[in-house]
Amino acid sequence: MAVNIKDNSQLEKDHMLMGIDLGTSTVKVGVFDLEGSTQAYQSAEYDLAYIGKDMVENDVEKYWKTLAALIRKTIEANKIRPEEITAVSVSSQAETIVPVDNDIRPLMNAIVWLDSRSSRQAREISEAFSPREMYMVSGQPSCDPSWPASRIKWFRENENDIYNKAHKFLLIGDYIIYKLTGRLYGEPTTYNSSYYYDIRNNDFYQPMLDYLGVDREKFPVIKNTGTVIGNISKGASWETGLSTSTRFVLGSLDQLAGAIGAGNIREGIITETTGSVFCMVVTTDKLLFDYEHGIPCYLHAIPGKYCLLPYSMTGGMVLKWFKDSFYRQEEKQTGEKIFELMTDEAGIVSPGSEGLVMIPHITGAYIPENNPDARGVFYGISISHNRAHFVRAIMESIGYMLKRDLEILDGTGIKADRIISMGGGAKSSLWNQIKADITGIEIQVPENTETAVLGAAIIAGVSTGVFNSFEQAVKKSVRIKDRYIPDKSNKKIYDAGFKKYKQIYKRLEDTF
């Protein structure tokens, strides 16, 4: 559905797009002109409730109240006329589940995706369904306690009153869509990890619904990413300051919106995010399943495209752990610049860290090792090593992890011609250069680092006719700030380091 505006030059001059990124602990709002330039940006945090062992919840209204106030603040602080915002879309976390009653009121706190209370239920689902067959249905190589299917089973067995009263089981993104529009819709990419959605047929998987004892009416209507479902409701307009003339467009999973906001819209481009966790988005033109290595397969936010999402729970978390453990005094003196100090020290160390190699799996190894019992290792420590060597070895270990994933992807026929780096790790020039040298592939860093917010705005713009295509939108909106070309003189050193990295893990695998 396109916006019918006769004077396109007036549209380019006066109109803007809003993107929202609903994260695990932070919500972000950005307003962009039609050239992708940021006109306004705000963020706010909300604390999660750790209510017991493996139990993480959040007050559902806290998500909405925080977002509504943030939208109003963004509009008012930047003197934006609400009617100038043509369309808005949401990039959302997945898996966080909200049971609601007939009036769409939450029956309890949202169970956050970090929660693992349904571990037993996840195991039982894995026993009831072939993991290999479910991988071909859901794109997920195993049933994780985070997946909503295990939550619904947990509700049925432990909170039967809530299970019976639930009019709908919503994801948190669905709830925010409802609060903004008054309409109950979901979109496929956030349901990709529900374990009850069939990505081949783009529909709920009936055998899993039968097993869980729920009808499909217990879920919102699923419409494709980019569907214009209506306008901002009067109630939401009153709370947020948005105009009721603003169109609302179904967005996508945050990782996929982030990929679009970084320009990852075709096969051959890979985005990698080194935040607390490490995640890649690998765009493909067809569904690819690699059960041997357990790489999650997802529907892309771009119609007709798909993607693989290799990930590891340990990314920048390793560097933070080392900072917290060995740079406490310096952090008191430098504050937020502590990572700059650590990078400066590591920059003096020669490539290869003088033989020091780290295995970074301090919270378990995920793709492709899939060994939650694995732990971190420093190998090759000598009397000549100091803490700067350890910092560089940590940075190099994430580079090796990236190369290991690329090696697996190469086996599926995927060749990367560039890697776009995002997240906190992308702020480090040294880290970017290390990744380029290890992989032998150019690393690019976008000018706008809030790529999920921008990606949501781009989805809104393409879907309402502001842009003719994702290609046009990316060409106009995404700008690369820095490029890191592989230094061939370091290739021999890093090839040897990568070989040792794999050998160390392989020899220790049975000891974890």
Protein Blocks (a to p, Z undefined) as FASTA:
>chain_A
ZZddfblmlmmmmgccddddddfkbccdddddfkopafbdcddddddddfbghiacddfk
lmmmmmmmmmmmmmmmnopafklpmbacddddehiacdddfkopafbdcddfkbcklmmm
mmmmmmmpcfklmmmmnopabdcfklmklmmmmmmmmmmmlmmmpmbdcdfklmmmmmmn
opacddfklmmmnopacfklopacfklmmmnopafklpccdddehiafbdcdfklmmmno
pafkbccdddddfklmmmmmnopabghiacddddfbccdddddfbdcddfknopacdddf
behiacdddddfblklmmmmmmmmmmmmmmmmnommlmmmmmmmmmmpcghilopacdfk
lnopadfklpakbccddehiafkbcfklmmmmmmmmmmmmmmmmmmmmmmnopacfbdcd
edjklmpmklmmmmmmmnopacdddfblclmlmmmmmmmmmmnomambfklmmmmmpccf
bdcdddfklmmmmmmmmmmmmmmmmmmmmmZZ
